[in-house]
Amino acid sequence: MEAIFKIEPQEFNEELFLRLKKLFKGKTVTISFSTDIDETTYLTMNPVNNEHLLESMSQEPHISFTSKEFKEKISKL
């Protein structure tokens, strides 16, 4: 049997431990802890992929404006 639980750190408590103990009674279990990495971190972990992403981003069209111009633009919305 394999089960994957995604929980927040504040959910680690004695009640959770006791429920898991009951669920896996009589079996040997392996406990592994990991955190989810966000998509950007995952994509930039590979140097070649990171370079490709940076190059793609640099070729995207962009608009720049001052904070005053920004305020004027959002006031029109």
N, CA, C and O of each residue as an XYZ file, in Angstrom:
308
protein
N       0.852     -1.187      0.000
C       0.000      0.000      0.000
C       0.887      1.235      0.000
O       1.898      1.294      0.700
N       0.496      2.204     -0.786
C       1.225      3.465     -0.803
C       0.225      4.590     -0.658
O      -0.841      4.563     -1.273
N       0.559      5.573      0.147
C      -0.304      6.734      0.338
C       0.568      7.977      0.364
O       1.650      7.987      0.951
N       0.082      9.010     -0.275
C       0.787     10.295     -0.262
C      -0.149     11.313      0.358
O      -1.284     11.482     -0.086
N       0.332     11.985      1.378
C      -0.448     13.004      2.068
C       0.236     14.341      1.859
O       1.434     14.469      2.114
N      -0.492     15.322      1.408
C       0.040     16.686      1.307
C      -0.606     17.484      2.424
O      -1.819     17.698      2.424
N       0.194     17.918      3.360
C      -0.341     18.640      4.517
C       0.530     19.842      4.840
O       1.685     19.937      4.425
N      -0.055     20.738      5.580
C       0.660     21.926      6.050
C       1.383     21.580      7.355
O       0.919     20.715      8.098
N       2.503     22.235      7.645
C       3.253     21.931      8.861
C       2.419     21.996     10.141
O       2.648     21.219     11.068
N       1.456     22.915     10.201
C       0.654     23.027     11.416
C      -0.253     21.808     11.633
O      -0.805     21.631     12.719
N      -0.408     20.966     10.595
C      -1.233     19.771     10.711
C      -0.478     18.596     11.328
O      -1.092     17.592     11.691
N       0.844     18.708     11.451
C       1.616     17.671     12.129
C       1.279     17.730     13.611
O       1.638     18.688     14.295
N       0.603     16.729     14.099
C       0.276     16.682     15.518
C       0.126     15.232     15.949
O       0.217     14.323     15.124
N      -0.100     15.015     17.218
C      -0.197     13.661     17.763
C      -1.375     12.895     17.157
O      -1.266     11.696     16.901
N      -2.489     13.574     16.930
C      -3.659     12.909     16.352
C      -3.331     12.341     14.962
O      -3.701     11.209     14.651
N      -2.648     13.115     14.143
C      -2.262     12.639     12.816
C      -1.365     11.412     12.939
O      -1.562     10.418     12.240
N      -0.389     11.487     13.822
C       0.530     10.367     14.017
C      -0.228      9.111     14.441
O       0.040      8.026     13.927
N      -1.159      9.247     15.364
C      -1.929      8.090     15.833
C      -2.804      7.500     14.724
O      -2.951      6.281     14.636
N      -3.380      8.349     13.884
C      -4.191      7.857     12.756
C      -3.327      7.102     11.752
O      -3.729      6.055     11.245
N      -2.148      7.631     11.469
C      -1.237      6.943     10.555
C      -0.783      5.613     11.143
O      -0.682      4.612     10.433
N      -0.516      5.610     12.419
C      -0.097      4.389     13.113
C      -1.182      3.319     12.993
O      -0.884      2.146     12.768
N      -2.427      3.727     13.145
C      -3.559      2.800     13.029
C      -3.725      2.324     11.576
O      -3.976      1.144     11.331
N      -3.584      3.248     10.621
C      -3.747      2.933      9.211
C      -2.732      1.888      8.742
O      -3.065      0.999      7.958
N      -1.505      1.999      9.223
C      -0.432      1.110      8.784
C      -0.058      0.068      9.833
O       1.060     -0.445      9.814
N      -0.958     -0.249     10.733
C      -0.703     -1.192     11.820
C      -0.163     -2.515     11.272
O      -0.718     -3.093     10.337
N       0.926     -2.975     11.874
C       1.515     -4.250     11.499
C       2.383     -4.210     10.251
O       2.883     -5.248      9.818
N       2.570     -3.045      9.671
C       3.377     -2.918      8.455
C       4.583     -2.009      8.723
O       4.541     -1.123      9.577
N       5.635     -2.255      7.982
C       6.793     -1.365      8.046
C       6.526     -0.217      7.087
O       6.092     -0.436      5.956
N       6.777      0.981      7.527
C       6.516      2.151      6.692
C       7.806      2.929      6.460
O       8.747      2.867      7.251
N       7.820      3.657      5.362
C       8.901      4.583      5.062
C       8.290      5.974      5.069
O       7.300      6.230      4.384
N       8.884      6.868      5.845
C       8.382      8.234      5.921
C       9.376      9.139      5.213
O      10.570      9.131      5.513
N       8.867      9.916      4.276
C       9.693     10.838      3.509
C       9.057     12.219      3.561
O       7.846     12.350      3.386
N       9.850     13.233      3.797
C       9.362     14.599      3.825
C       9.980     15.366      2.664
O      11.180     15.261      2.409
N       9.157     16.137      1.964
C       9.670     16.990      0.900
C       8.766     18.211      0.793
O       7.655     18.233      1.323
N       9.257     19.198      0.114
C       8.453     20.383     -0.132
C       8.264     20.520     -1.638
O       9.118     20.101     -2.419
N       7.168     21.095     -2.028
C       6.923     21.337     -3.441
C       7.766     22.520     -3.881
O       7.845     23.534     -3.188
N       8.390     22.381     -5.029
C       9.107     23.533     -5.575
C       8.202     24.183     -6.609
O       7.451     23.513     -7.317
N       8.293     25.482     -6.674
C       7.438     26.172     -7.638
C       7.946     25.936     -9.052
O       9.095     25.547     -9.255
N       7.087     26.174    -10.011
C       7.383     25.878    -11.409
C       8.614     26.631    -11.915
O       9.419     26.074    -12.662
N       8.761     27.875    -11.517
C       9.902     28.676    -11.973
C      11.209     28.072    -11.476
O      12.169     27.949    -12.236
N      11.244     27.698    -10.213
C      12.452     27.091     -9.654
C      12.786     25.799    -10.384
O      13.938     25.555    -10.740
N      11.768     24.974    -10.602
C      11.976     23.709    -11.307
C      12.555     23.948    -12.705
O      13.512     23.284    -13.104
N      11.977     24.891    -13.442
C      12.411     25.143    -14.819
C      13.812     25.745    -14.898
O      14.531     25.522    -15.873
N      14.196     26.496    -13.890
C      15.511     27.152    -13.936
C      16.616     26.320    -13.284
O      17.767     26.754    -13.248
N      16.291     25.148    -12.774
C      17.318     24.293    -12.160
C      18.320     23.777    -13.209
O      19.494     23.571    -12.900
N      17.855     23.575    -14.426
C      18.711     23.116    -15.503
C      19.331     24.352    -16.173
O      18.598     25.199    -16.685
N      20.660     24.469    -16.179
C      21.300     25.664    -16.748
C      20.936     25.933    -18.209
O      20.753     27.086    -18.598
N      20.831     24.891    -19.010
C      20.487     25.072    -20.425
C      19.067     25.606    -20.544
O      18.803     26.528    -21.316
N      18.162     25.026    -19.780
C      16.773     25.478    -19.794
C      16.670     26.914    -19.285
O      15.917     27.719    -19.833
N      17.418     27.225    -18.252
C      17.414     28.575    -17.692
C      17.862     29.590    -18.743
O      17.251     30.648    -18.893
N      18.926     29.261    -19.463
C      19.421     30.154    -20.511
C      18.367     30.358    -21.600
O      18.165     31.473    -22.079
N      17.708     29.285    -21.977
C      16.654     29.364    -22.990
C      15.505     30.262    -22.509
O      15.001     31.090    -23.269
N      15.101     30.096    -21.263
C      14.020     30.922    -20.709
C      14.395     32.398    -20.670
O      13.590     33.263    -21.015
N      15.618     32.675    -20.247
C      16.068     34.069    -20.195
C      16.109     34.691    -21.588
O      15.738     35.849    -21.776
N      16.564     33.907    -22.554
C      16.617     34.399    -23.924
C      15.205     34.673    -24.456
O      14.967     35.694    -25.101
N      14.277     33.757    -24.183
C      12.892     33.942    -24.627
C      12.277     35.186    -23.991
O      11.583     35.953    -24.659
N      12.530     35.379    -22.714
C      11.964     36.540    -22.012
C      12.536     37.841    -22.572
O      11.821     38.837    -22.679
N      13.803     37.837    -22.924
C      14.422     39.072    -23.437
C      13.860     39.462    -24.801
O      13.926     40.629    -25.187
N      13.312     38.500    -25.527
C      12.755     38.782    -26.847
C      11.275     39.167    -26.805
O      10.707     39.557    -27.826
N      10.661     39.062    -25.653
C       9.248     39.437    -25.512
C       9.109     40.951    -25.615
O       9.956     41.685    -25.105
N       8.054     41.423    -26.268
C       7.841     42.878    -26.309
C       7.526     43.394    -24.898
O       6.911     42.694    -24.093
N       7.942     44.581    -24.625
C       7.661     45.148    -23.306
C       7.358     46.641    -23.436
O       7.734     47.305    -24.402
N       6.671     47.123    -22.429
C       6.293     48.537    -22.373
C       6.849     49.089    -21.068
O       6.762     48.441    -20.025
N       7.406     50.257    -21.127
C       7.860     50.890    -19.893
C       7.205     52.264    -19.764
O       6.936     52.943    -20.755
N       6.960     52.644    -18.528
C       6.347     53.938    -18.256
C       6.669     54.350    -16.834
O       7.065     53.528    -16.008
N       6.497     55.610    -16.564
C       6.763     56.155    -15.243
C       5.601     55.827    -14.312
O       4.542     55.390    -14.764
N       5.796     56.033    -13.037
C       4.714     55.774    -12.084
C       3.521     56.704    -12.338
O       2.367     56.315    -12.158
N       3.822     57.942    -12.761
C       2.742     58.879    -13.079
C       1.933     58.371    -14.278
O       0.703     58.407    -14.265
N       2.632     57.903    -15.306
C       1.948     57.354    -16.483
C       1.127     56.117    -16.110
O       0.027     55.912    -16.624
N       1.668     55.308    -15.225
C       0.945     54.126    -14.765
C      -0.362     54.524    -14.068
O      -1.423     53.966    -14.348
N      -0.266     55.484    -13.169
C      -1.472     55.957    -12.472
C      -2.512     56.491    -13.435
O      -3.709     56.261    -13.262
N      -2.048     57.209    -14.455
C      -2.968     57.721    -15.474
C      -3.633     56.582    -16.246
O      -4.831     56.636    -16.524
N      -2.868     55.563    -16.588
C      -3.414     54.430    -17.332
C      -4.450     53.668    -16.504
O      -5.503     53.296    -17.021
N      -4.156     53.433    -15.217
C      -5.112     52.665    -14.411
C      -6.358     53.492    -14.058
O      -7.438     52.937    -13.855
N      -6.201     54.797    -13.990
C      -7.384     55.629    -13.711
C      -8.374     55.577    -14.862
O      -9.577     55.749    -14.664
N      -7.858     55.335    -16.083
C      -8.738     55.230    -17.250
C      -9.481     53.893    -17.285
O     -10.499     53.766    -17.965
N      -8.984     52.920    -16.571
C      -9.640     51.610    -16.534
C     -10.795     51.699    -15.575
O     -11.506     50.715    -15.373
